[in-house]
Amino acid sequence: MARYLIGMTGASGAIHGVDFVKRCPGEKFLVMSDWARQVLLTEHGLKSSDLEPHVKKVFRDDDLAAPFSSGSNRYDAFVIVPCSVSTLGKIAAGISDTLITRAAAVALKERMRLVLCVRETPLSSIALENCLKLSREGVVIMPLSPPWYGNPKDLDQLVGGFTDKLLALLGEAGAGSAWREGELE
């Protein structure tokens, strides 16, 4: 069974984190920043306790004593969805002052898979340089750009399309694009 650490930051688009938390299979642990909690409440009227049934444990971002602060605690991937540009910048600069940024530093040093679902537009040159810097270190930079080719009928399908792409990236069975066998013939 796959083991995932999921981070949610204060970037808008908390719905993407919620959908991923609910649909991602395996053993999951969630870290939410204070701003993520605020955005979740503001955008969706949800609390972190609403996500607890979908994960093994929810950690506070200020809990630097949590197991994921250490490289001896392995997992298959750390996915930050949504990832703010501020968090991206801290990770690129090696600042690990929160559990999210510390776990990202651990993922980098231990060569564990790290996926940043960046939610910002437009991107400054500084943000783009940080994306490039992290990409060169093996980090997957996956902007929150939902796919339209599946002709989504509503917001849930649009968000689900992005989650499908993210799950496929992680190699989860049953996930993938809207392209079906025979559609390209």
C-alpha contacts under 8 A as a table, 3 or more apart, distances in Angstrom:
res1	aa1	res2	aa2	distance
1	M	26	G	5.45
1	M	27	E	6.98
2	A	25	P	7.53
2	A	26	G	4.93
2	A	27	E	6.22
2	A	75	Y	7.63
2	A	76	D	6.16
3	R	26	G	5.81
3	R	27	E	4.69
3	R	28	K	5.94
3	R	75	Y	5.05
3	R	76	D	5.36
3	R	77	A	7.21
4	Y	26	G	7.26
4	Y	27	E	6.19
4	Y	28	K	4.85
4	Y	29	F	6.35
4	Y	75	Y	5.75
4	Y	76	D	5.78
4	Y	77	A	5.28
4	Y	78	F	5.96
4	Y	79	V	7.50
5	L	28	K	5.88
5	L	29	F	4.91
5	L	30	L	6.02
5	L	31	V	7.61
5	L	75	Y	6.99
5	L	77	A	6.40
5	L	78	F	4.67
5	L	79	V	6.38
6	I	21	V	7.57
6	I	28	K	7.07
6	I	29	F	6.04
6	I	30	L	4.80
6	I	31	V	6.19
6	I	78	F	5.74
6	I	79	V	4.92
6	I	80	I	5.70
6	I	81	V	7.28
7	G	30	L	5.83
7	G	31	V	4.74
7	G	32	M	5.86
7	G	33	S	7.99
7	G	78	F	7.40
7	G	79	V	6.14
7	G	80	I	4.34
7	G	81	V	6.18
7	G	82	P	7.79
7	G	83	C	7.93
7	G	100	I	6.27
8	M	14	A	7.52
8	M	17	G	6.41
8	M	30	L	7.69
8	M	31	V	6.35
8	M	32	M	4.90
8	M	33	S	6.48
8	M	36	A	5.81
8	M	80	I	5.69
8	M	81	V	5.30
8	M	82	P	5.61
8	M	83	C	6.67
9	T	32	M	6.21
9	T	33	S	5.30
9	T	34	D	7.90
9	T	35	W	6.42
9	T	36	A	4.63
9	T	80	I	7.42
9	T	81	V	7.20
9	T	82	P	5.98
9	T	83	C	5.56
9	T	84	S	6.07
9	T	87	T	7.52
10	G	14	A	7.96
10	G	33	S	6.65
10	G	34	D	7.38
10	G	35	W	4.26
10	G	36	A	3.90
10	G	37	R	7.42
10	G	38	Q	7.39
10	G	39	V	6.01
10	G	82	P	7.60
10	G	83	C	7.61
10	G	84	S	6.41
11	A	14	A	7.21
11	A	35	W	7.90
11	A	36	A	7.01
11	A	39	V	7.44
11	A	82	P	5.92
11	A	83	C	6.17
11	A	84	S	4.74
11	A	85	V	8.00
11	A	119	R	6.20
11	A	120	E	7.67
12	S	39	V	6.59
12	S	43	E	7.98
12	S	82	P	7.28
12	S	119	R	6.90
13	G	16	H	5.87
13	G	17	G	7.58
13	G	82	P	6.34
13	G	119	R	7.11
14	A	17	G	5.20
14	A	18	V	6.29
14	A	36	A	7.37
14	A	39	V	6.73
14	A	40	L	5.70
14	A	43	E	7.29
14	A	81	V	7.63
14	A	82	P	6.29
15	I	18	V	4.99
15	I	19	D	6.09
15	I	40	L	7.81
15	I	44	H	7.61
15	I	159	V	7.42
16	H	19	D	5.22
16	H	20	F	6.14
16	H	81	V	6.57
16	H	82	P	6.69
16	H	159	V	6.16
16	H	162	F	7.80
16	H	163	T	7.16
17	G	20	F	5.12
17	G	21	V	6.01
17	G	81	V	5.01
17	G	82	P	6.02
18	V	21	V	5.16
18	V	22	K	6.20
18	V	51	L	7.38
19	D	22	K	5.19
19	D	23	R	6.07
19	D	159	V	7.33
19	D	160	G	7.01
19	D	163	T	6.88
20	F	23	R	5.22
20	F	24	C	5.53
20	F	163	T	5.82
21	V	24	C	5.72
21	V	28	K	7.83
21	V	51	L	7.43
21	V	54	H	6.47
21	V	55	V	7.29
22	K	51	L	7.75
22	K	54	H	5.70
23	R	163	T	7.96
24	C	167	L	6.92
25	P	28	K	7.82
25	P	172	E	7.78
27	E	55	V	7.09
27	E	56	K	6.63
28	K	54	H	7.80
28	K	55	V	4.96
28	K	56	K	5.72
28	K	57	K	7.50
29	F	55	V	5.57
29	F	56	K	5.62
29	F	57	K	5.22
29	F	58	V	6.06
29	F	59	F	7.63
30	L	55	V	6.73
30	L	57	K	6.35
30	L	58	V	4.68
30	L	59	F	6.04
31	V	58	V	5.80
31	V	59	F	4.73
31	V	60	R	5.83
31	V	61	D	5.91
31	V	99	L	7.40
31	V	100	I	6.71
32	M	35	W	7.99
32	M	36	A	5.73
32	M	37	R	6.52
32	M	48	S	7.88
32	M	58	V	7.55
32	M	59	F	6.73
32	M	60	R	5.87
32	M	61	D	5.71
32	M	100	I	7.94
33	S	36	A	4.97
33	S	37	R	6.47
33	S	60	R	6.66
33	S	61	D	4.93
33	S	62	D	7.88
33	S	100	I	7.76
34	D	37	R	5.21
34	D	38	Q	6.47
34	D	60	R	7.87
34	D	61	D	7.17
35	W	38	Q	4.89
35	W	39	V	6.05
36	A	39	V	5.10
36	A	40	L	5.96
37	R	40	L	5.14
37	R	41	L	6.28
37	R	47	K	6.63
37	R	48	S	6.45
38	Q	41	L	5.19
38	Q	42	T	6.06
39	V	42	T	4.94
39	V	43	E	5.72
39	V	44	H	7.94
40	L	43	E	5.45
40	L	44	H	5.61
40	L	45	G	6.58
40	L	46	L	5.65
40	L	47	K	6.62
40	L	48	S	7.89
41	L	44	H	5.48
41	L	45	G	4.23
41	L	46	L	4.75
41	L	47	K	5.87
42	T	45	G	5.82
42	T	46	L	7.96
46	L	50	D	6.24
47	K	50	D	5.39
47	K	51	L	7.44
48	S	51	L	5.39
48	S	52	E	6.69
48	S	58	V	7.76
49	S	52	E	5.07
49	S	53	P	7.88
50	D	53	P	7.03
51	L	54	H	5.61
51	L	55	V	6.99
52	E	55	V	5.46
52	E	56	K	7.32
52	E	57	K	6.68
52	E	58	V	6.49
53	P	56	K	7.70
55	V	58	V	7.07
59	F	63	D	6.84
59	F	66	A	7.48
60	R	63	D	5.44
60	R	99	L	7.60
61	D	64	L	7.48
61	D	98	T	5.52
61	D	99	L	4.80
61	D	100	I	6.17
62	D	98	T	5.41
62	D	99	L	5.97
63	D	66	A	5.61
63	D	98	T	7.40
63	D	99	L	6.03
64	L	69	S	6.12
64	L	98	T	6.50
64	L	99	L	5.25
64	L	102	R	7.67
65	A	69	S	6.55
66	A	69	S	5.83
66	A	99	L	7.55
67	P	70	S	6.02
67	P	73	N	6.23
68	F	71	G	7.17
68	F	73	N	5.90
68	F	74	R	7.98
68	F	99	L	7.60
68	F	103	A	5.67
68	F	106	V	7.94
69	S	99	L	6.58
69	S	102	R	5.86
69	S	103	A	5.38
69	S	106	V	6.88
70	S	73	N	5.86
70	S	103	A	7.61
70	S	106	V	6.64
71	G	74	R	6.63
71	G	106	V	5.59
71	G	107	A	7.50
71	G	110	E	6.35
75	Y	78	F	7.46
75	Y	112	M	7.49
76	D	112	M	6.90
76	D	113	R	6.60
77	A	112	M	6.38
77	A	113	R	4.62
77	A	114	L	5.75
77	A	115	V	7.42
77	A	170	L	7.81
78	F	103	A	7.96
78	F	104	A	7.37
78	F	107	A	7.33
78	F	112	M	7.79
78	F	113	R	6.26
78	F	114	L	4.89
78	F	115	V	6.26
79	V	114	L	5.99
79	V	115	V	4.73
79	V	116	L	6.06
79	V	117	C	7.47
80	I	83	C	5.35
80	I	115	V	6.29
80	I	116	L	5.04
80	I	117	C	5.95
81	V	116	L	6.62
81	V	117	C	4.99
81	V	118	V	7.25
82	P	116	L	7.59
82	P	117	C	5.37
82	P	118	V	5.98
82	P	119	R	5.90
82	P	144	L	7.56
83	C	87	T	6.45
83	C	88	L	6.84
83	C	116	L	5.90
83	C	117	C	5.35
83	C	118	V	4.61
83	C	119	R	5.92
84	S	87	T	5.24
84	S	88	L	6.30
84	S	118	V	6.03
84	S	119	R	5.92
84	S	120	E	7.00
85	V	88	L	4.81
85	V	89	G	6.03
85	V	118	V	6.80
85	V	119	R	7.32
85	V	120	E	6.73
85	V	127	A	6.58
86	S	89	G	5.09
86	S	90	K	6.27
87	T	90	K	5.09
87	T	91	I	6.16
87	T	101	T	6.99
88	L	91	I	5.24
88	L	92	A	6.16
88	L	116	L	7.71
88	L	118	V	7.77
88	L	127	A	7.66
88	L	130	N	6.99
88	L	131	C	7.51
89	G	92	A	5.07
89	G	93	A	6.10
89	G	127	A	6.97
89	G	130	N	6.19
90	K	93	A	5.09
90	K	94	G	6.11
90	K	95	I	4.94
90	K	96	S	7.16
90	K	101	T	6.88
91	I	94	G	5.12
91	I	95	I	5.88
91	I	96	S	7.10
91	I	101	T	5.80
91	I	104	A	6.61
91	I	105	A	6.73
92	A	95	I	7.71
92	A	130	N	5.70
92	A	131	C	7.88
92	A	133	K	6.78
92	A	134	L	6.07
94	G	105	A	6.65
95	I	101	T	6.71
95	I	102	R	7.61
95	I	105	A	8.00
96	S	99	L	7.37
96	S	100	I	7.73
96	S	101	T	4.55
96	S	102	R	4.22
96	S	103	A	7.88
96	S	104	A	7.92
96	S	105	A	6.61
97	D	101	T	6.38
97	D	102	R	6.48
98	T	101	T	5.32
98	T	102	R	5.88
99	L	102	R	4.99
99	L	103	A	5.80
100	I	103	A	5.27
100	I	104	A	6.21
101	T	104	A	4.99
101	T	105	A	6.20
102	R	105	A	4.99
102	R	106	V	6.21
103	A	106	V	4.94
103	A	107	A	6.11
104	A	107	A	4.94
104	A	108	L	6.20
104	A	114	L	7.05
105	A	108	L	5.10
105	A	109	K	6.21
106	V	109	K	5.19
106	V	110	E	5.87
107	A	110	E	5.25
107	A	111	R	5.67
107	A	112	M	4.66
107	A	113	R	6.59
107	A	114	L	6.40
108	L	111	R	5.08
108	L	112	M	6.37
108	L	113	R	7.93
108	L	114	L	7.46
108	L	137	E	7.41
108	L	139	V	7.92
109	K	112	M	7.86
113	R	138	G	7.74
113	R	139	V	6.91
113	R	140	V	7.98
114	L	138	G	7.77
114	L	139	V	5.19
114	L	140	V	6.28
115	V	139	V	5.93
115	V	140	V	4.67
115	V	141	I	6.05
115	V	142	M	6.87
116	L	139	V	7.39
116	L	140	V	6.24
116	L	141	I	5.09
116	L	142	M	5.85
116	L	143	P	7.60
117	C	141	I	6.30
117	C	142	M	4.65
117	C	143	P	5.01
117	C	144	L	5.66
118	V	141	I	7.03
118	V	142	M	6.28
118	V	143	P	4.58
118	V	144	L	5.90
119	R	143	P	6.17
119	R	144	L	5.55
120	E	123	L	6.36
123	L	126	I	7.95
123	L	127	A	5.86
123	L	128	L	6.38
124	S	127	A	5.18
124	S	128	L	6.28
125	S	128	L	5.00
125	S	129	E	6.05
126	I	129	E	5.09
126	I	130	N	6.20
127	A	130	N	5.01
127	A	131	C	6.17
128	L	131	C	4.98
128	L	132	L	6.22
129	E	132	L	5.04
129	E	133	K	6.04
130	N	133	K	4.99
130	N	134	L	6.16
131	C	134	L	5.30
131	C	135	S	5.95
131	C	141	I	6.59
132	L	135	S	4.96
132	L	136	R	6.13
133	K	136	R	5.35
133	K	137	E	6.72
134	L	137	E	5.00
134	L	138	G	6.63
134	L	139	V	5.41
134	L	140	V	7.96
134	L	141	I	7.94
135	S	138	G	5.11
135	S	139	V	4.70
135	S	140	V	6.03
135	S	141	I	6.54
136	R	139	V	7.18
144	L	162	F	7.35
145	S	162	F	7.02
146	P	158	L	5.96
146	P	159	V	6.33
146	P	161	G	6.14
146	P	162	F	4.74
147	P	150	G	6.91
147	P	158	L	6.87
147	P	161	G	5.92
147	P	162	F	6.27
148	W	151	N	5.47
148	W	152	P	6.47
148	W	158	L	7.22
149	Y	152	P	7.89
149	Y	178	A	7.10
150	G	161	G	7.62
150	G	177	S	7.96
150	G	178	A	5.17
150	G	179	W	7.71
152	P	155	L	7.50
152	P	157	Q	5.19
152	P	158	L	5.38
153	K	157	Q	6.42
153	K	158	L	7.66
154	D	157	Q	5.49
154	D	158	L	6.41
155	L	158	L	5.00
155	L	159	V	6.11
156	D	159	V	5.22
156	D	160	G	5.87
157	Q	160	G	4.84
157	Q	161	G	6.00
158	L	161	G	5.17
158	L	162	F	6.82
159	V	162	F	5.34
159	V	163	T	6.41
160	G	163	T	4.91
160	G	164	D	6.03
161	G	164	D	5.08
161	G	165	K	6.46
161	G	177	S	7.39
161	G	178	A	7.82
162	F	165	K	5.13
162	F	166	L	6.28
163	T	166	L	4.96
163	T	167	L	6.04
164	D	167	L	5.14
164	D	168	A	6.08
164	D	175	A	5.10
164	D	176	G	5.34
164	D	177	S	6.65
165	K	168	A	5.08
165	K	169	L	6.17
165	K	175	A	7.02
165	K	176	G	5.65
165	K	177	S	6.31
166	L	169	L	5.05
166	L	170	L	6.45
167	L	170	L	5.08
167	L	171	G	6.37
167	L	172	E	5.38
167	L	175	A	5.70
167	L	176	G	7.30
168	A	171	G	4.90
168	A	172	E	5.52
168	A	173	A	7.35
168	A	174	G	7.94
168	A	175	A	4.97
168	A	176	G	5.05
169	L	172	E	7.61
171	G	175	A	7.93
172	E	175	A	6.03
177	S	180	R	7.81
179	W	183	E	6.44
179	W	184	L	7.79
180	R	183	E	5.60
180	R	184	L	7.97
181	E	184	L	7.28
182	G	185	E	5.38
